[in-house]
Amino acid sequence: MARRSAEDLLENWGRWVWRGTGVPSYVSPSLALMRDNVEMEGTPAPVITDEEAMLVDSIVARMWRRDPQMADCVRIYYCTGRTMHGVGVVLGMHRKKVAELLLAGRTYVDACLDMLAAAA
């Protein structure tokens, strides 16, 4: 089996987190009017197994114990779909700092996946 990238796993983990949580999504009135006339798909389904998602979840939890700010950036960015600027607004930091923390977070996840693959 080919190893998936940390970016791919994080994106799908973010979708997996919100899948089936019962959180209603906003539907604009214009969309409601067009919905009956045009076939539309919802948000993309996560392409990740529960085992992979739980693995990523545990890595992000360990990341939070080590660097809460980095883990919060990763969690908010991938789970809510906010932009880097939006994450910065939520956390009260500059977009460039968010970009640095996201890069560090992806690298952390990638390193953890490498260690697990080497141990297997």
MMTF fields as JSON, N, C-alpha, C and O atoms, coordinates in Angstrom:
{
  "mmtfVersion": "1.0.0",
  "mmtfProducer": "UNKNOWN",
  "numBonds": 479,
  "numAtoms": 480,
  "numGroups": 120,
  "numChains": 1,
  "numModels": 1,
  "chainsPerModel": [1],
  "groupsPerChain": [120],
  "chainIdList": ["A"],
  "bondAtomList": [4, 2, 8, 6, 12, 10, 16, 14, 20, 18, 24, 22, 28, 26, 32, 30, 36, 34, 40, 38, 44, 42, 48, 46, 52, 50, 56, 54, 60, 58, 64, 62, 68, 66, 72, 70, 76, 74, 80, 78, 84, 82, 88, 86, 92, 90, 96, 94, 100, 98, 104, 102, 108, 106, 112, 110, 116, 114, 120, 118, 124, 122, 128, 126, 132, 130, 136, 134, 140, 138, 144, 142, 148, 146, 152, 150, 156, 154, 160, 158, 164, 162, 168, 166, 172, 170, 176, 174, 180, 178, 184, 182, 188, 186, 192, 190, 196, 194, 200, 198, 204, 202, 208, 206, 212, 210, 216, 214, 220, 218, 224, 222, 228, 226, 232, 230, 236, 234, 240, 238, 244, 242, 248, 246, 252, 250, 256, 254, 260, 258, 264, 262, 268, 266, 272, 270, 276, 274, 280, 278, 284, 282, 288, 286, 292, 290, 296, 294, 300, 298, 304, 302, 308, 306, 312, 310, 316, 314, 320, 318, 324, 322, 328, 326, 332, 330, 336, 334, 340, 338, 344, 342, 348, 346, 352, 350, 356, 354, 360, 358, 364, 362, 368, 366, 372, 370, 376, 374, 380, 378, 384, 382, 388, 386, 392, 390, 396, 394, 400, 398, 404, 402, 408, 406, 412, 410, 416, 414, 420, 418, 424, 422, 428, 426, 432, 430, 436, 434, 440, 438, 444, 442, 448, 446, 452, 450, 456, 454, 460, 458, 464, 462, 468, 466, 472, 470, 476, 474],
  "bondOrderList": [1, 1, 1, 1, 1, 1, 1, 1, 1, 1, 1, 1, 1, 1, 1, 1, 1, 1, 1, 1, 1, 1, 1, 1, 1, 1, 1, 1, 1, 1, 1, 1, 1, 1, 1, 1, 1, 1, 1, 1, 1, 1, 1, 1, 1, 1, 1, 1, 1, 1, 1, 1, 1, 1, 1, 1, 1, 1, 1, 1, 1, 1, 1, 1, 1, 1, 1, 1, 1, 1, 1, 1, 1, 1, 1, 1, 1, 1, 1, 1, 1, 1, 1, 1, 1, 1, 1, 1, 1, 1, 1, 1, 1, 1, 1, 1, 1, 1, 1, 1, 1, 1, 1, 1, 1, 1, 1, 1, 1, 1, 1, 1, 1, 1, 1, 1, 1, 1, 1],
  "groupList": [{"groupName": "MET", "atomNameList": ["N", "CA", "C", "O"], "elementList": ["N", "C", "C", "O"], "formalChargeList": [0, 0, 0, 0], "bondAtomList": [1, 0, 2, 1, 3, 2], "bondOrderList": [1, 1, 2], "singleLetterCode": "M", "chemCompType": "L-PEPTIDE LINKING"}, {"groupName": "ALA", "atomNameList": ["N", "CA", "C", "O"], "elementList": ["N", "C", "C", "O"], "formalChargeList": [0, 0, 0, 0], "bondAtomList": [1, 0, 2, 1, 3, 2], "bondOrderList": [1, 1, 2], "singleLetterCode": "A", "chemCompType": "L-PEPTIDE LINKING"}, {"groupName": "ARG", "atomNameList": ["N", "CA", "C", "O"], "elementList": ["N", "C", "C", "O"], "formalChargeList": [0, 0, 0, 0], "bondAtomList": [1, 0, 2, 1, 3, 2], "bondOrderList": [1, 1, 2], "singleLetterCode": "R", "chemCompType": "L-PEPTIDE LINKING"}, {"groupName": "SER", "atomNameList": ["N", "CA", "C", "O"], "elementList": ["N", "C", "C", "O"], "formalChargeList": [0, 0, 0, 0], "bondAtomList": [1, 0, 2, 1, 3, 2], "bondOrderList": [1, 1, 2], "singleLetterCode": "S", "chemCompType": "L-PEPTIDE LINKING"}, {"groupName": "GLU", "atomNameList": ["N", "CA", "C", "O"], "elementList": ["N", "C", "C", "O"], "formalChargeList": [0, 0, 0, 0], "bondAtomList": [1, 0, 2, 1, 3, 2], "bondOrderList": [1, 1, 2], "singleLetterCode": "E", "chemCompType": "L-PEPTIDE LINKING"}, {"groupName": "ASP", "atomNameList": ["N", "CA", "C", "O"], "elementList": ["N", "C", "C", "O"], "formalChargeList": [0, 0, 0, 0], "bondAtomList": [1, 0, 2, 1, 3, 2], "bondOrderList": [1, 1, 2], "singleLetterCode": "D", "chemCompType": "L-PEPTIDE LINKING"}, {"groupName": "LEU", "atomNameList": ["N", "CA", "C", "O"], "elementList": ["N", "C", "C", "O"], "formalChargeList": [0, 0, 0, 0], "bondAtomList": [1, 0, 2, 1, 3, 2], "bondOrderList": [1, 1, 2], "singleLetterCode": "L", "chemCompType": "L-PEPTIDE LINKING"}, {"groupName": "ASN", "atomNameList": ["N", "CA", "C", "O"], "elementList": ["N", "C", "C", "O"], "formalChargeList": [0, 0, 0, 0], "bondAtomList": [1, 0, 2, 1, 3, 2], "bondOrderList": [1, 1, 2], "singleLetterCode": "N", "chemCompType": "L-PEPTIDE LINKING"}, {"groupName": "TRP", "atomNameList": ["N", "CA", "C", "O"], "elementList": ["N", "C", "C", "O"], "formalChargeList": [0, 0, 0, 0], "bondAtomList": [1, 0, 2, 1, 3, 2], "bondOrderList": [1, 1, 2], "singleLetterCode": "W", "chemCompType": "L-PEPTIDE LINKING"}, {"groupName": "GLY", "atomNameList": ["N", "CA", "C", "O"], "elementList": ["N", "C", "C", "O"], "formalChargeList": [0, 0, 0, 0], "bondAtomList": [1, 0, 2, 1, 3, 2], "bondOrderList": [1, 1, 2], "singleLetterCode": "G", "chemCompType": "PEPTIDE LINKING"}, {"groupName": "VAL", "atomNameList": ["N", "CA", "C", "O"], "elementList": ["N", "C", "C", "O"], "formalChargeList": [0, 0, 0, 0], "bondAtomList": [1, 0, 2, 1, 3, 2], "bondOrderList": [1, 1, 2], "singleLetterCode": "V", "chemCompType": "L-PEPTIDE LINKING"}, {"groupName": "THR", "atomNameList": ["N", "CA", "C", "O"], "elementList": ["N", "C", "C", "O"], "formalChargeList": [0, 0, 0, 0], "bondAtomList": [1, 0, 2, 1, 3, 2], "bondOrderList": [1, 1, 2], "singleLetterCode": "T", "chemCompType": "L-PEPTIDE LINKING"}, {"groupName": "PRO", "atomNameList": ["N", "CA", "C", "O"], "elementList": ["N", "C", "C", "O"], "formalChargeList": [0, 0, 0, 0], "bondAtomList": [1, 0, 2, 1, 3, 2], "bondOrderList": [1, 1, 2], "singleLetterCode": "P", "chemCompType": "L-PEPTIDE LINKING"}, {"groupName": "TYR", "atomNameList": ["N", "CA", "C", "O"], "elementList": ["N", "C", "C", "O"], "formalChargeList": [0, 0, 0, 0], "bondAtomList": [1, 0, 2, 1, 3, 2], "bondOrderList": [1, 1, 2], "singleLetterCode": "Y", "chemCompType": "L-PEPTIDE LINKING"}, {"groupName": "ILE", "atomNameList": ["N", "CA", "C", "O"], "elementList": ["N", "C", "C", "O"], "formalChargeList": [0, 0, 0, 0], "bondAtomList": [1, 0, 2, 1, 3, 2], "bondOrderList": [1, 1, 2], "singleLetterCode": "I", "chemCompType": "L-PEPTIDE LINKING"}, {"groupName": "GLN", "atomNameList": ["N", "CA", "C", "O"], "elementList": ["N", "C", "C", "O"], "formalChargeList": [0, 0, 0, 0], "bondAtomList": [1, 0, 2, 1, 3, 2], "bondOrderList": [1, 1, 2], "singleLetterCode": "Q", "chemCompType": "L-PEPTIDE LINKING"}, {"groupName": "CYS", "atomNameList": ["N", "CA", "C", "O"], "elementList": ["N", "C", "C", "O"], "formalChargeList": [0, 0, 0, 0], "bondAtomList": [1, 0, 2, 1, 3, 2], "bondOrderList": [1, 1, 2], "singleLetterCode": "C", "chemCompType": "L-PEPTIDE LINKING"}, {"groupName": "HIS", "atomNameList": ["N", "CA", "C", "O"], "elementList": ["N", "C", "C", "O"], "formalChargeList": [0, 0, 0, 0], "bondAtomList": [1, 0, 2, 1, 3, 2], "bondOrderList": [1, 1, 2], "singleLetterCode": "H", "chemCompType": "L-PEPTIDE LINKING"}, {"groupName": "LYS", "atomNameList": ["N", "CA", "C", "O"], "elementList": ["N", "C", "C", "O"], "formalChargeList": [0, 0, 0, 0], "bondAtomList": [1, 0, 2, 1, 3, 2], "bondOrderList": [1, 1, 2], "singleLetterCode": "K", "chemCompType": "L-PEPTIDE LINKING"}],
  "groupTypeList": [0, 1, 2, 2, 3, 1, 4, 5, 6, 6, 4, 7, 8, 9, 2, 8, 10, 8, 2, 9, 11, 9, 10, 12, 3, 13, 10, 3, 12, 3, 6, 1, 6, 0, 2, 5, 7, 10, 4, 0, 4, 9, 11, 12, 1, 12, 10, 14, 11, 5, 4, 4, 1, 0, 6, 10, 5, 3, 14, 10, 1, 2, 0, 8, 2, 2, 5, 12, 15, 0, 1, 5, 16, 10, 2, 14, 13, 13, 16, 11, 9, 2, 11, 0, 17, 9, 10, 9, 10, 10, 6, 9, 0, 17, 2, 18, 18, 10, 1, 4, 6, 6, 6, 1, 9, 2, 11, 13, 10, 5, 1, 16, 6, 5, 0, 6, 1, 1, 1, 1],
  "groupIdList": [1, 2, 3, 4, 5, 6, 7, 8, 9, 10, 11, 12, 13, 14, 15, 16, 17, 18, 19, 20, 21, 22, 23, 24, 25, 26, 27, 28, 29, 30, 31, 32, 33, 34, 35, 36, 37, 38, 39, 40, 41, 42, 43, 44, 45, 46, 47, 48, 49, 50, 51, 52, 53, 54, 55, 56, 57, 58, 59, 60, 61, 62, 63, 64, 65, 66, 67, 68, 69, 70, 71, 72, 73, 74, 75, 76, 77, 78, 79, 80, 81, 82, 83, 84, 85, 86, 87, 88, 89, 90, 91, 92, 93, 94, 95, 96, 97, 98, 99, 100, 101, 102, 103, 104, 105, 106, 107, 108, 109, 110, 111, 112, 113, 114, 115, 116, 117, 118, 119, 120],
  "secStructList": [7, 7, 7, 7, 7, 2, 2, 2, 2, 2, 2, 2, 2, 2, 2, 2, 2, 2, 6, 6, 1, 7, 7, 7, 7, 7, 7, 7, 2, 2, 2, 2, 2, 2, 2, 6, 6, 1, 7, 7, 7, 7, 1, 7, 7, 7, 7, 7, 7, 2, 2, 2, 2, 2, 2, 2, 2, 2, 2, 2, 2, 2, 2, 2, 2, 2, 7, 2, 2, 2, 2, 2, 2, 2, 2, 2, 2, 2, 2, 2, 7, 7, 7, 2, 2, 2, 2, 2, 2, 2, 2, 6, 1, 7, 2, 2, 2, 2, 2, 2, 2, 2, 2, 2, 2, 2, 2, 2, 2, 2, 2, 2, 2, 2, 2, 2, 2, 2, 2, 7],
  "xCoordList": [0.842, 0.0, 0.888, 1.839, 0.576, 1.359, 1.065, -0.071, 2.095, 1.952, 1.316, 1.73, 0.314, -0.363, 0.386, 1.036, 0.289, 0.983, 0.278, -0.913, 1.039, 0.48, -0.609, -1.635, -0.388, -1.374, -2.702, -3.767, -2.633, -3.833, -4.556, -5.777, -3.806, -4.418, -5.053, -6.146, -4.387, -4.944, -6.214, -7.178, -6.227, -7.433, -8.609, -9.715, -8.371, -9.452, -9.83, -10.992, -8.878, -9.175, -10.111, -11.058, -9.844, -10.705, -12.137, -13.08, -12.305, -13.658, -14.279, -15.468, -13.468, -13.942, -14.443, -15.443, -13.741, -14.113, -15.544, -16.313, -15.898, -17.22, -18.282, -19.461, -17.916, -18.868, -19.832, -19.412, -21.097, -22.111, -22.146, -22.61, -21.68, -21.703, -23.028, -23.254, -23.899, -25.176, -25.103, -26.071, -23.97, -23.833, -24.463, -23.974, -25.54, -26.18, -25.303, -24.646, -25.311, -24.561, -25.533, -26.718, -25.03, -25.851, -26.247, -25.415, -27.505, -27.989, -28.565, -29.537, -27.957, -28.431, -29.772, -30.058, -30.596, -31.879, -31.717, -32.522, -30.68, -30.448, -30.13, -30.612, -29.319, -28.989, -30.236, -30.416, -31.088, -32.32, -33.194, -33.834, -33.226, -34.013, -33.4, -34.118, -32.066, -31.39, -31.285, -31.176, -31.316, -31.091, -32.04, -31.643, -33.283, -34.26, -34.034, -34.494, -33.341, -33.151, -31.81, -31.667, -30.843, -29.502, -29.046, -29.149, -28.547, -28.033, -26.751, -25.829, -26.699, -25.535, -25.079, -25.874, -23.777, -23.227, -22.961, -22.765, -22.952, -22.611, -21.107, -20.379, -20.658, -19.217, -18.607, -19.269, -17.364, -16.744, -16.666, -16.371, -16.933, -16.863, -15.398, -14.538, -15.119, -13.736, -13.302, -14.051, -12.098, -11.538, -10.465, -9.266, -10.94, -10.037, -10.756, -11.957, -10.027, -10.636, -10.706, -10.0, -11.557, -11.64, -10.303, -9.927, -9.59, -8.295, -7.284, -6.558, -7.247, -6.334, -6.713, -5.851, -8.018, -8.484, -8.159, -7.755, -8.332, -8.007, -6.506, -6.08, -5.706, -4.255, -3.878, -3.099, -4.43, -4.154, -4.656, -3.988, -5.825, -6.387, -5.452, -5.252, -4.888, -3.977, -2.676, -2.105, -2.21, -0.996, -1.246, -0.395, -2.407, -2.727, -2.895, -2.531, -3.439, -3.567, -2.188, -1.971, -1.253, 0.118, 0.786, 1.54, 0.499, 1.037, 0.552, 1.311, -0.707, -1.272, -0.551, -0.343, -0.169, 0.581, 1.958, 2.48, 2.536, 3.881, 3.85, 4.661, 2.905, 2.808, 1.34, 0.876, 0.605, -0.832, -1.169, -2.177, -0.341, -0.61, -0.543, -1.381, 0.44, 0.582, -0.603, -1.17, -0.97, -2.09, -3.402, -4.234, -3.594, -4.809, -4.876, -5.942, -3.743, -3.71, -4.095, -4.92, -3.505, -3.797, -5.269, -5.94, -5.764, -7.153, -8.132, -9.055, -7.939, -8.874, -8.786, -9.813, -7.58, -7.408, -8.047, -8.802, -7.754, -8.238, -9.665, -10.378, -10.096, -11.433, -12.529, -13.689, -12.185, -13.227, -13.179, -14.129, -12.086, -11.974, -11.681, -11.84, -11.259, -10.916, -9.629, -8.813, -9.469, -8.216, -7.171, -7.489, -5.923, -4.874, -5.181, -4.944, -5.708, -6.1, -7.205, -7.169, -8.189, -9.287, -8.809, -9.3, -7.853, -7.276, -6.568, -6.669, -5.851, -5.16, -6.113, -5.814, -7.259, -8.26, -8.768, -8.886, -9.069, -9.579, -8.549, -8.895, -7.292, -6.247, -5.499, -4.649, -5.813, -5.172, -3.707, -2.873, -3.399, -2.015, -1.999, -3.028, -0.848, -0.689, -0.763, -0.401, -1.234, -1.371, -0.042, -0.018, 1.045, 2.353, 2.771, 3.4, 2.43, 2.715, 1.881, 2.365, 0.623, -0.238, 0.37, 0.399, 0.855, 1.471, 2.675, 2.853, 3.502, 4.663, 4.234, 4.81, 3.218, 2.748, 2.099, 2.24, 1.385, 0.789, 1.864, 1.748, 2.898, 4.006, 4.675, 4.973, 4.906, 5.501, 4.576, 5.042, 3.276, 2.312, 2.278, 2.257, 2.272, 2.308, 3.592, 3.578, 4.701, 5.984, 5.97, 6.506, 5.366, 5.246, 4.444, 4.85, 3.302, 2.468, 3.244, 3.21, 3.94, 4.727, 5.818, 6.048, 6.488, 7.54, 6.965, 7.562, 5.822, 5.18, 4.794, 4.966, 4.272, 3.908, 5.147, 5.099, 6.258, 7.515, 7.999, 8.436, 7.92, 8.355, 7.488, 7.995, 6.187, 5.29, 5.552, 5.505, 5.829, 6.118, 7.434, 7.55, 8.42, 9.717, 9.606, 10.32, 8.707, 8.536, 7.765, 7.873, 6.993, 6.154, 6.941, 6.383],
  "yCoordList": [-1.181, 0.0, 1.245, 1.338, 2.18, 3.413, 4.303, 4.394, 4.94, 5.826, 7.138, 7.731, 7.585, 8.838, 10.001, 9.851, 11.156, 12.334, 12.846, 12.615, 13.538, 14.12, 15.134, 15.209, 15.909, 16.909, 16.239, 16.7, 15.162, 14.431, 13.864, 13.974, 13.265, 12.702, 13.79, 13.595, 14.919, 16.006, 16.579, 16.856, 16.759, 17.276, 16.333, 16.769, 15.044, 14.073, 13.88, 13.61, 14.012, 13.951, 15.097, 14.904, 16.298, 17.442, 17.208, 17.585, 16.589, 16.248, 15.176, 15.231, 14.199, 13.083, 13.586, 13.091, 14.581, 15.123, 15.654, 15.43, 16.358, 16.976, 16.09, 16.44, 14.978, 14.098, 13.498, 12.819, 13.743, 13.125, 13.647, 12.934, 14.854, 15.38, 16.048, 16.438, 16.181, 16.822, 18.339, 19.008, 18.889, 20.337, 20.793, 20.445, 21.565, 21.99, 22.99, 23.837, 22.872, 23.84, 24.908, 24.641, 26.092, 27.21, 27.003, 26.624, 27.248, 27.194, 28.565, 29.006, 29.228, 30.563, 30.462, 29.438, 31.5, 31.484, 31.291, 30.602, 31.897, 31.735, 30.285, 29.746, 29.66, 28.259, 27.398, 26.458, 27.703, 26.936, 27.028, 26.048, 28.206, 28.362, 27.597, 26.999, 27.619, 26.959, 25.447, 24.702, 25.005, 23.601, 22.669, 21.581, 23.095, 22.238, 22.159, 21.211, 23.126, 23.162, 22.608, 22.229, 22.556, 22.124, 21.037, 21.182, 19.964, 18.901, 19.375, 19.845, 19.251, 19.716, 18.637, 17.849, 18.628, 17.729, 18.515, 19.73, 17.826, 18.475, 18.585, 18.542, 18.724, 18.781, 17.438, 16.406, 17.438, 16.174, 15.213, 15.609, 13.967, 12.946, 12.671, 12.732, 12.371, 12.054, 10.739, 9.762, 10.721, 9.512, 9.023, 9.121, 8.492, 8.063, 7.002, 7.107, 5.995, 4.975, 5.51, 6.454, 4.903, 5.313, 5.115, 5.915, 4.053, 3.781, 4.882, 5.353, 5.288, 6.367, 7.679, 8.421, 7.95, 9.19, 9.209, 10.242, 8.082, 8.019, 8.164, 8.739, 7.646, 7.804, 9.285, 9.787, 9.976, 11.41, 12.168, 13.081, 11.791, 12.43, 12.282, 13.232, 11.095, 10.881, 11.668, 12.158, 11.789, 12.577, 14.052, 14.709, 14.573, 15.975, 16.181, 17.234, 15.188, 15.289, 15.336, 16.108, 14.508, 14.546, 15.879, 16.426, 16.391, 17.693, 18.778, 19.68, 18.691, 19.699, 19.709, 20.769, 18.517, 18.465, 19.109, 19.696, 18.998, 19.534, 21.024, 21.803, 21.414, 22.806, 23.13, 22.968, 23.589, 23.844, 24.818, 24.645, 25.83, 26.829, 26.194, 26.482, 25.339, 24.663, 23.727, 23.694, 22.97, 22.04, 22.782, 22.327, 23.912, 24.698, 25.199, 25.179, 25.648, 26.085, 24.937, 25.113, 23.77, 22.601, 22.224, 22.002, 22.154, 21.745, 22.727, 22.311, 24.007, 25.001, 25.058, 25.13, 25.027, 25.118, 23.929, 24.117, 22.721, 21.544, 21.152, 20.599, 21.421, 20.988, 21.99, 21.606, 23.259, 24.254, 24.794, 25.437, 24.544, 25.036, 26.524, 27.121, 27.126, 28.554, 28.78, 27.873, 29.995, 30.381, 30.624, 30.646, 30.806, 31.117, 32.435, 32.58, 33.387, 34.662, 34.429, 34.996, 33.592, 33.291, 32.611, 32.905, 31.703, 31.046, 32.09, 32.073, 32.995, 34.053, 34.941, 35.349, 35.246, 36.068, 35.341, 35.939, 34.05, 33.266, 33.195, 33.329, 32.985, 32.788, 34.068, 34.057, 35.165, 36.435, 36.5, 37.011, 35.976, 36.034, 36.37, 36.29, 36.739, 37.126, 35.896, 34.79, 36.114, 35.038, 34.333, 33.115, 35.067, 34.448, 33.525, 32.495, 33.882, 33.012, 31.74, 30.646, 31.887, 30.719, 29.815, 28.596, 30.395, 29.602, 28.824, 27.655, 29.465, 28.785, 27.629, 26.542, 27.869, 26.825, 25.671, 24.514, 25.974, 24.904, 24.056, 22.832, 24.699, 23.956, 23.066, 21.902, 23.616, 22.828, 21.682, 20.58, 21.94, 20.899, 19.765, 18.594, 20.103, 19.063, 18.256, 17.035, 18.936, 18.255, 17.329, 16.223, 17.769, 16.941, 15.676, 14.575, 15.842, 14.686, 13.752, 12.536, 14.305, 13.495, 12.719, 11.545, 13.37, 12.7, 11.566, 10.493, 11.796, 10.738, 9.557, 8.403, 9.842, 8.767, 7.996, 6.772, 8.697, 8.035, 7.115, 5.994, 7.591, 6.758, 5.513, 4.426, 5.668, 4.514, 3.53, 2.317, 4.044, 3.167, 2.429, 1.256, 3.098, 2.463, 1.388, 0.386, 1.6, 0.628, -0.603, -1.667, -0.466, -1.588, -2.588, -3.58],
  "zCoordList": [0.0, 0.0, 0.0, 0.776, -0.857, -0.954, 0.255, 0.721, 0.735, 1.888, 1.447, 0.451, 2.185, 1.87, 2.499, 3.534, 1.867, 2.387, 3.646, 3.853, 4.466, 5.685, 5.328, 6.005, 4.27, 3.835, 3.475, 3.887, 2.713, 2.309, 3.527, 3.638, 4.43, 5.632, 6.497, 7.028, 6.642, 7.449, 6.83, 7.544, 5.51, 4.848, 5.046, 5.368, 4.855, 5.016, 6.478, 6.78, 7.385, 8.816, 9.193, 9.955, 8.656, 8.932, 8.476, 9.172, 7.317, 6.837, 7.721, 8.035, 8.123, 8.947, 10.295, 10.816, 10.862, 12.17, 12.141, 13.076, 11.065, 10.994, 10.366, 10.407, 9.798, 9.125, 10.141, 11.078, 9.957, 10.801, 12.221, 13.11, 12.475, 13.833, 14.167, 15.312, 13.185, 13.436, 13.423, 13.785, 13.011, 12.932, 11.621, 10.546, 11.7, 10.453, 9.716, 10.322, 8.412, 7.619, 7.127, 6.933, 6.932, 6.483, 5.032, 4.207, 4.718, 3.343, 3.019, 3.634, 2.052, 1.69, 0.971, 0.351, 1.043, 0.339, -1.17, -1.797, -1.753, -3.194, -3.525, -4.522, -2.685, -2.907, -2.785, -3.559, -1.836, -1.668, -2.918, -3.299, -3.56, -4.784, -5.954, -6.756, -6.049, -7.168, -6.979, -7.953, -5.752, -5.431, -6.186, -6.604, -6.359, -7.024, -8.526, -9.163, -9.105, -10.547, -11.007, -12.169, -10.13, -10.502, -9.538, -8.32, -10.098, -9.241, -8.573, -9.24, -7.252, -6.505, -5.54, -5.026, -5.312, -4.313, -3.05, -3.097, -1.919, -0.654, -0.524, -1.515, 0.688, 0.916, 0.556, 0.672, 0.123, -0.261, 0.921, 2.049, 0.639, 1.685, 2.014, 1.136, 3.271, 3.621, 2.99, 2.993, 2.453, 1.855, 2.82, 2.56, 3.945, 5.005, 5.829, 6.078, 6.243, 7.101, 8.526, 8.881, 9.331, 10.729, 11.44, 12.297, 11.085, 11.721, 11.388, 12.263, 10.109, 9.716, 10.401, 10.87, 10.452, 11.076, 12.57, 13.104, 13.236, 14.662, 14.888, 15.89, 13.964, 14.058, 13.954, 14.763, 12.961, 12.801, 14.029, 14.513, 14.53, 15.71, 16.913, 17.67, 17.083, 18.214, 18.03, 19.004, 16.793, 16.531, 16.85, 17.45, 16.453, 16.739, 18.251, 18.773, 18.95, 20.41, 21.071, 22.005, 20.585, 21.114, 20.783, 21.588, 19.591, 19.183, 20.144, 20.499, 20.562, 21.452, 22.801, 23.391, 23.29, 24.552, 24.402, 25.35, 23.227, 22.974, 22.622, 23.123, 21.756, 21.305, 21.023, 19.894, 22.046, 21.888, 20.761, 20.075, 20.566, 19.527, 18.137, 17.282, 17.912, 16.623, 16.389, 15.297, 17.417, 17.281, 17.039, 16.254, 17.703, 17.479, 16.043, 15.428, 15.503, 14.101, 13.174, 12.277, 13.385, 12.547, 12.663, 11.656, 13.89, 14.115, 13.473, 12.772, 13.704, 13.162, 11.638, 10.962, 11.097, 9.643, 8.924, 7.97, 9.371, 8.654, 9.022, 8.185, 10.235, 10.646, 10.324, 10.175, 10.214, 9.949, 8.534, 8.088, 7.814, 6.453, 6.367, 5.302, 7.455, 7.432, 6.654, 6.49, 6.185, 5.537, 6.627, 7.816, 6.2, 7.181, 7.884, 9.083, 7.13, 7.741, 8.773, 9.865, 8.421, 9.343, 10.616, 11.706, 10.477, 11.656, 12.515, 13.742, 11.857, 12.587, 13.359, 14.482, 12.766, 13.449, 14.689, 15.759, 14.546, 15.675, 16.801, 17.975, 16.443, 17.451, 17.821, 18.711, 17.143, 17.456, 17.059, 17.806, 15.874, 15.391, 13.909, 13.238, 13.407, 12.011, 11.106, 11.505, 9.892, 8.905, 8.651, 8.469, 8.636, 8.374, 9.513, 9.275, 10.737, 11.885, 11.774, 12.067, 11.35, 11.143, 10.078, 10.248, 8.981, 7.91, 8.433, 8.092, 9.26, 9.842, 10.736, 10.677, 11.567, 12.477, 11.721, 12.118, 10.631, 9.825, 9.153, 9.098, 8.648, 8.05, 9.096, 8.831, 10.274, 11.355, 11.767, 12.059, 11.789, 12.154, 11.147, 11.528, 9.859, 8.82, 8.92, 8.76, 9.183, 9.32, 10.527, 10.467, 11.615, 12.822, 12.522, 12.891, 11.851, 11.494, 10.573, 10.756, 9.59, 8.662, 9.401, 9.113, 10.35, 11.12, 11.966, 12.056, 12.579, 13.374, 12.492, 12.886, 11.296, 10.369, 9.924, 9.796, 9.687, 9.32, 10.431, 10.171, 11.672, 12.802, 12.932, 13.209, 12.735, 12.821, 11.69, 11.898, 10.489, 9.35, 9.565, 9.208, 10.141, 10.391, 11.466, 11.427, 12.425, 13.504, 13.046, 13.657, 11.984, 11.508, 10.696, 10.229]
}
